[in-house]
């Protein structure tokens, strides 16, 4: 079964093999809130994404406690000597968990020090001869200057977008 590739469709044209969708996702009191600007996921990626969420939920409380312990035990004197505490304390630090869908698509969960759990989808492809040849037929010579550079460097092109946030419904099931 071939999977959709956002980058390949963007660069080479052609229709998507699967639809981009934003289905309802719930596990117990946890629910996924899609970002309004998100493209969503391809329909064939939903099962794997749901399994990723389902598998990380049991560890969220432990991760939150670890983050909270670092955050609450950080005083200005201890920050100078502990780079991990400093990173978490100044709100720049995030814990990330990833799950590979396949060799070029990864789901990412970022957990920051205030407990936000934000999911992303990242896709990477190598500009190889096959993709280059398809693009060559689609773009004019001016556009091909950039494409030639990408091909010469064997660059990996990456696109990442926010999917949404995992939230906890404190009032019980919907």
C-alpha positions as CSV (number, residue, x, y, z in Angstrom):
1,X,0.0,0.0,0.0
2,X,1.5,3.3,-1.1
3,X,1.2,6.3,1.2
4,X,0.5,9.9,0.4
5,X,3.3,12.4,0.4
6,X,2.5,16.1,1.0
7,X,5.9,17.2,-0.3
8,X,5.9,15.0,-3.4
9,X,2.4,16.3,-4.3
10,X,3.4,19.9,-3.6
11,X,6.6,19.7,-5.7
12,X,5.6,17.2,-8.5
13,X,1.8,17.8,-8.7
14,X,-0.7,15.0,-9.0
15,X,-3.5,14.1,-6.8
16,X,-3.3,12.8,-3.3
17,X,-3.8,9.1,-2.8
18,X,-5.7,9.8,0.4
19,X,-7.9,12.6,1.8
20,X,-6.7,15.0,4.4
21,X,-9.0,14.6,7.4
22,X,-9.5,15.8,11.0
23,X,-11.5,13.0,12.7
24,X,-12.7,13.1,16.4
25,X,-10.1,11.4,18.6
26,X,-10.9,10.5,22.2
27,X,-9.5,8.1,24.8
28,X,-11.3,8.2,28.1
29,X,-11.2,11.8,29.4
30,X,-8.5,12.7,26.9
31,X,-9.6,14.3,23.6
32,X,-7.6,15.7,20.7
33,X,-8.4,19.3,19.7
34,X,-7.3,19.9,16.0
35,X,-5.6,23.2,15.4
36,X,-7.9,25.3,13.2
37,X,-5.0,26.0,10.8
38,X,-3.9,22.4,10.6
39,X,-4.2,20.5,7.3
40,X,-5.0,17.4,9.3
41,X,-3.7,14.0,8.4
42,X,-4.1,11.7,5.5
43,X,-6.8,9.2,6.1
44,X,-4.4,6.3,6.0
45,X,-2.3,7.9,8.8
46,X,-5.1,8.2,11.4
47,X,-4.9,4.7,12.9
48,X,-1.1,5.0,13.5
49,X,-1.6,8.5,14.9
50,X,-4.4,7.4,17.3
51,X,-2.2,4.5,18.5
52,X,0.6,7.0,19.2
53,X,-1.7,9.1,21.3
54,X,-3.1,6.0,23.1
55,X,0.4,4.7,23.8
56,X,1.7,8.0,25.3
57,X,-1.3,8.8,27.5
58,X,-0.2,6.4,30.4
59,X,3.2,8.2,30.6
60,X,1.9,11.8,30.5
61,X,1.2,12.1,34.2
62,X,4.8,10.9,35.0
63,X,6.3,13.2,32.5
64,X,4.3,16.1,33.9
65,X,5.5,15.3,37.4
66,X,9.1,15.2,36.2
67,X,8.7,18.6,34.5
68,X,6.9,20.0,37.5
69,X,9.6,18.8,39.9
70,X,12.3,20.5,37.9
71,X,10.2,23.6,37.5
72,X,9.2,23.9,41.2
73,X,12.7,23.1,42.5
74,X,14.4,25.7,40.4
75,X,15.7,28.7,42.3
76,X,17.8,31.4,40.8
77,X,21.0,30.0,42.5
78,X,20.4,26.4,41.3
79,X,19.7,27.6,37.7
80,X,23.3,28.8,37.3
81,X,24.7,25.3,37.8
82,X,22.0,23.2,36.3
83,X,21.5,23.7,32.5
84,X,18.6,21.3,32.4
85,X,16.7,23.2,35.1
86,X,17.6,26.5,33.4
87,X,16.2,25.2,30.1
88,X,13.0,24.0,31.6
89,X,12.6,27.0,33.9
90,X,12.9,29.7,31.2
91,X,10.1,28.0,29.2
92,X,12.3,27.2,26.2
93,X,12.6,23.5,27.0
94,X,10.3,20.9,25.7
95,X,10.3,17.2,25.9
96,X,9.6,15.5,22.6
97,X,8.3,12.0,21.9
98,X,8.2,10.8,18.3
99,X,6.6,7.9,16.4
100,X,7.6,7.0,12.9
101,X,4.7,6.4,10.5
102,X,7.2,5.3,7.8
103,X,10.6,6.2,6.5
104,X,9.7,9.8,5.8
105,X,6.7,10.7,8.1
106,X,7.0,11.2,11.8
107,X,4.5,12.2,14.4
108,X,5.9,14.4,17.2
109,X,4.5,15.2,20.7
110,X,6.0,18.2,22.4
111,X,5.4,18.6,26.1
112,X,6.4,22.0,27.7
113,X,6.8,23.1,31.2
114,X,3.2,24.3,31.6
115,X,1.9,20.9,30.6
116,X,0.8,21.7,27.1
117,X,0.9,18.6,24.8
118,X,1.1,19.7,21.2
119,X,1.4,17.2,18.3
120,X,3.0,17.8,14.9
121,X,3.4,15.9,11.7
122,X,6.8,16.1,9.9
123,X,7.6,14.7,6.5
124,X,11.1,14.6,4.9
125,X,12.1,13.5,1.4
126,X,15.4,13.4,-0.4
127,X,15.3,15.3,-3.8
128,X,16.4,12.4,-6.0
129,X,16.5,11.9,-9.7
130,X,12.9,10.6,-9.9
131,X,11.5,13.7,-8.1
132,X,13.8,16.0,-10.0
133,X,12.7,14.7,-13.3
134,X,9.0,15.0,-12.4
135,X,9.6,18.6,-11.3
136,X,11.6,19.4,-14.4
137,X,8.6,18.8,-16.5
138,X,6.4,21.1,-14.3
139,X,8.6,24.2,-13.7
140,X,10.2,26.8,-15.9
141,X,14.0,27.3,-16.2
142,X,14.1,30.1,-13.6
143,X,12.5,27.8,-11.0
144,X,14.9,25.0,-12.0
145,X,17.9,27.0,-10.6
146,X,16.8,26.2,-7.0
147,X,15.9,22.6,-8.0
148,X,19.4,22.1,-9.5
149,X,20.9,23.3,-6.2
150,X,18.7,20.9,-4.2
151,X,19.6,18.0,-6.4
152,X,23.4,18.9,-6.4
153,X,23.4,19.0,-2.6
154,X,21.3,15.8,-2.2
155,X,19.1,17.9,0.1
156,X,16.4,16.6,2.3
157,X,13.3,18.8,2.0
158,X,11.1,18.8,5.2
159,X,7.7,20.2,6.0
160,X,6.2,20.2,9.5
161,X,2.8,21.3,10.6
162,X,1.0,21.6,13.9
163,X,-1.8,19.0,14.2
164,X,-3.3,20.1,17.6
165,X,-3.3,19.6,21.3
166,X,-4.2,16.7,23.6
167,X,-6.5,18.0,26.3
168,X,-8.1,16.4,29.4
169,X,-11.8,16.8,30.1
170,X,-12.1,17.2,33.9
171,X,-15.8,17.0,33.8
172,X,-15.9,13.5,32.5
173,X,-16.8,11.9,29.2
174,X,-18.5,14.0,26.5
